[in-house]
Amino acid sequence: MCSIQLKTVLFICLIFKIFATCDNECNLGLFRTQNNDKVLKSKEDALIFAHVIHRHGDRNILFSYKNDPWKDESNWVGGFEELTREGKRQTFELGQYLRRRYGKIIGDQYSPNKVYVRSTDVDRTLMSAQANLAGLFPPTANETWNEYIPWQPIPVHTMPILLDHVLSHDSKCPKYDEALQKFLKESTEIQQIYTKYADKFEYWSRMTGENITTIFDAYELYGIFYIETMQNKTLPDWAKKEYNDPNGLLYNIGKLKLMISTYTKELARLRIGFLIKEMFEHFTQKINNTMKPDRSLWIYSAHDLTIVNVLNALGVFDPVHIPPYASSLHLELYRNSANEHYIQIFYRKDNDEVISAMNLPKCGKKCSLEQLYKLYSEIIPGDYDSECL
């Protein structure tokens, strides 16, 4: 009897040891999952391709206001708009996470045939992409070019903001601008905000020395208060009161501002539809073995609004919030043992190692590309000229 008990104890200890040393890529012949939502993938299901859209890291304020005690740019290391040291650390750690999540499909060494990185043409997103890649691809022994610098240069692609209708939210699209102005003018909800909180807008204008007249102005003001608070810069008493308002008026107006860009299907199609279309086309190429080069990972370094626009256009932006710095959206393509493909979408808002698949409306947590095309046909645009000009 003692012998049987001893063997049982040893067996249990062995199992615990195996699981304790097993990482996310470990396959024990059991069901495994990369999320905690009980969507199980059998051992035959293989991740074969992924898109990652991530927000840049922590940054300085974009600009200040007339009465801001911190309005002098010399108060901000690196200057207005730039990535901070914390932002570099955040995106470097994101790269390390991507290494753990996608190491199996991209390999240990960087190859342009495996990975492509694109950024908006903004300093903080370009720098975030570089910091991300430093975490994702630390040089192996035969990639090391300087023994004192554990880093290697990796290309980050970009294009001018006004011409970048895929990734930039400030690209030139006259029809989008017309549709947005029409929506803002006709939206009952927005007009009610201006009426109900007219005294607040007047107060913010008086205290800042600026014309705070729109929800866009209010959003930028909240952003200044938020960043100055995070960087331990003392706010004026009135600003501290507004920022800490228990009703969260500035914050709630800011959240609404984020949603406006893709509030209708027309706005979504013209603003974020080109990015969604490009990702769907990549999935099609990967499934049909026509992607050249046959890449496994496509990374977009972008903004909070980029993540919001994709989530809102797909109908999964709930609850409404401002995406944190270095948060990331993952659109992943899997192939099962029957050679069938499906897509899952994950949203990493913090430092969680294990993230859950999102539940897409009328589709669920596993969706075929055919289902996605059918569900989102109204927001997939044609060519740029016919849609925007």
N, C-alpha and C positions, 0 to 999 in steps of 0.2 A: 504493500500500500504506500509506504514512504517513497519507494522508488518511482511509482506512478506519479505521485504528487510532485516529486522533484523534477521529473521530466516535463510535467505540465508547466511548472514555474519557469523552467529554462526556455520552453517553447514560447511562452508569453513574453519573456524578456527579449528573445530574439526578434519577435514581431515588432515590439516597441522600438528596438534598435534600428530595424530596417526603416520604419516610418520616420524616426527621428533624423536619420541621415539622408532621407530621400527628398529631393527638391521637386519643383513643379514639373520637371520634365520626366520624372520617374514614372515608369509604367510597370506595375506589378502583375499585370494580367487581370486586374480587377477593373471595375468602372472607375474612371477618374474624371475630375472636373476642374476647370480653372475658375469656377465661380461657386458661390454658396447658395444658389437658387434651386438646387436639385435638378438642374438640367444636365443630365448625364451624357457623356460621350463615351462610347465604347472604345476599347483600345485600338480598334481599326480606324476610328475617325482621326483624320490628320489635318492640322492647320497647315495651309499651303500658301497663304498670302494675307497681308494685312495693310490697311491704311491707318495711320495715326495722325490725328489733328491735335496739336497741343497749343495751349496758350503760352505766351512768353512768361518769363519769371518776373519777380518783384521789380518795380520800376519807380523812378522819380515822377513827380507831377509833370503833366504835359505842358502846363502853363499856370500862371497864378492869377490873382485878381488884385485890383488897385490897392485895397486896404489890407492885404495879407502881410502880416509881419515877416513872412518867409518868402516874400516875392523876389528877393534878390537871387539870381541864379547861382551865385557863389555859395549859397546855403546848401546846394545840392551837388554832391560828389558826382562828377561826370557830366552834370548839366541836366536841363529839362529833358524829359522823355526817355532818358537812358536807363539801361539795366543796372540794378544795384549789385553789390557783392552777394546779397541774399538771393537775388534773382539768378545769378550765375550758379550758386550752390543748388538751388531748386531744380534748375533744368539739367544740371550735371547728374543729380540724383535720379531725375526722370530717365536719363539715358541709361543709367545703371539698371533701373527697373525694366526698360525695354530690352536690355541685354539678357536679363533673366527670363523675360517672357518670350522673346523671339530668337534667342541664341541658336536654337535647333534649326531654324529655317534660314538664317542669314550666315551662319558659320562664325568662326572666331576672328577671321580677318576681313577687313573692309574690301568690298568689290563693287564697282559701279554696275555690275551685272546683277547684283543682288539687292542693292539699296539705292533709293533715289530720295533726295531731300530738297524740298522747295520752301521758300520763305517769302513773306511779303517784303517789299523793299523798304523796310524800316529798321533802324539800328537795333532796337531791342529784340526784334524777332530774328534778325540775322545773328546776333550775338547768342540768343537763346538756342538757336539751331546748332551753333558751334559748340556751346557748352554741353548740349544734349549729346552730340556726337562724341565729345571727349569722354563722356560716361559710357556711351554705347560701344565704342571701339577703342579701348586702350590698346596701344600697339603691342603686338606679339613680338617675340624675339627677332623674327626676320623682318618685322616692320619698323623696328626701333632705328631711328636715324640719329638720335642724340641721347646718350645714356643718362643725361641729367634732365631730360624733358620727357616725361611719360605721356606724350601726346603726339598725334599725327594730323596733318592737314587733310581734310575731307571736303569735297566740293558741296557748296550750298547754292542752289539755283534760285534766281529771282528775276523779276522784270519790273519796269516802272509802274508805280501805283495806278495811274490813270489808265494804263493799258491792260492791267491784270484783272480781267473780268472773272477769272476763276477763283482767286483767293482774296483779293483786296475788297474791302467793303467801301472803298472810295473810288472805285473805277468809274470810268465814263460810261454812262448808260442813260441817255436822255429820256427814254420811255419809262425807266424806273423812277427817275426824278419826278416826272409828271404824275405817275401813279402814286408816289409817296405824298406829294403835295395835295393831291386830290383826297387821299385818305385822311390826312391830317386836318384838312378843312371840313370834311364831312363826318368825322368821327365824333359821335355824341359823347363818348367817354372822355376823350381828350378835351373837348370844349367845356365839359362839366368841370374838369380839373381846373381849367383857367378861371372859370367863374367862381367856383367854390373856394379856391385858394388864392384869389386875386390879392388879398392883403398880405399873404405870405410871399408872393412873388415881389410885391412892392417892398416888403421888409428886407428880403434878401438883396434886392437891388441897392437899397439905401445903405445897408451895412457893408456890402462888398465894394461899393463905388462903381459897380458895373450894371449893365442892363440884363437882369435875370428875368426873361419874359417867356421862355419856352421850357418844355420838359427836357430838351436837350441841354439847355443852360443849367437846369437844376441837377441833371445827372453829372455834368462836369464839376459842379460845385461839390456834390457829395464825394466825388472821386478825390478832389483836393483834400477835403477834410479827412477822408479815410487814409490816404497815404501819409499826410502829415502826422496823423495819430500813430500810425504803424512805425513811423521813423522817429517817434518820441519828440516831435516838435509841438510845443504847447499851442493849442488853439486859443483864440480870443474867447472870452466868456460867452458871447452870443453864439459864436460858431460851435463851441462845445455843447451848448444847449440844443442847438438845431441838430447836430450830429447824433446826440444821444437821446433825441426825442423818442419817448416810449411808443409813440404812434408810428414812428419810422417813416414820416412823410417824404423826406428827401430820398431815402432808400427805396421806398415803394414807387416813387416817380421814376427813379433810376431803372428799376426793374421793368417798368412799362416801356421806357425808352428803348431798352434792349430788344423787346419783343416787336416793336413797331416795324423794324426793318423787314420782317417776314410775316407781318400780321395777316396778310391775305395770300391766297395762292398765287395771285399775279405778282405780288411783291416778292414772295419766296422764289418764284421761277426766275425773276429778273436779277435778284441779288445773290442767292446762294445756289440756284439751280445749275449753274455751270460747273460748280465744284461737285455737286452730287452726280451730275451727268458724267463727269470725268471719272469719278470713282466707280460708277456702275460699268463704264466702258472698260476700265482696268479689270474688273471682275470677269466681264465677258471674255476678254482676251486671255486671262489666266485659265478659265474653264475650257476654252477652245484651243489652248496651247498655241496661241498666236501672239503672245506678248513678246516683244523683241526690244531689248534683252529680256530674258525670262526672270524678272525680278520677283522678290519675295516680300519686300517691305517698302512702302511709300510713305514718307513723313512730310507733313505740312506744319511749318512753324508759323503761327498766326496769333489771333487775338481772342479776347473773351467773346466778342461779337460773332466771330467765326463759329465758335462752338454753339453759341446760342442759336444762330441762324440755322445750323444743321439740325439741332435738336428740335427747334420749333417747326421747321419745315417737315420733319418726319413725324411730328405729333407726339413727341415724348419729352417736351420741356416742362416737366412737372416734378417738384414745385418750381415756380419761377425764382431764379436766383442769379447772382453775378458769379460766373465761374471763377474759381480761385486761380491764383498764379500757378503756372506749370500743370494745370489740370489737363487731362487728355481724353480724347474720344477715339475709340478703337473699332474699326469696321473690319471684321475678320472672315475669311473664306475658308471653309472646311470641306473635306472630301471624305465620304464614308466608304465602307468596304464594298458597297454596290456601285461605286464610282458616281455617286450622286453628290451634288454640292449644295451647301447651305451657308447662309451668312448670319453671323451674330454681331451685335453691337454692344460695346461696353463703354462705361463712362467712369473714369477714375478722377474723383474730386479731391482726394487727399493722398496719404501715403499708404493706403491699403495695398497689401500684396495680392489679395484675392478679391476680385471684383465680379459683380453679377451681370449677367446678360440682361439687356433691356427688353421690355415687352412691347413690341411694336403693335399698334392698333390693327386689328383684323388680320394679324399675321402671327403674333406670338414671339417667342424667343429664338426660334430657328426659322429662317425665311429663305426660300429659294430666290434666285435673282429674278426669275420670271414673276414671282409674287411681288417683289419690290418694284419692278417696272410697272406692273399693273396698278399697284397701290398709289404710286407717286407719279403717274403719267402726267398729271396736270402741272407738276412743278419741274418737269424735265424740259429744258428749252431746246429750240432748234439752233440754228447758227447765230452767232453774235449779231451780225448785221441786221438780219430780219427781226430779231427780238428787240434790239436796243436802239437802232438808228431810225 
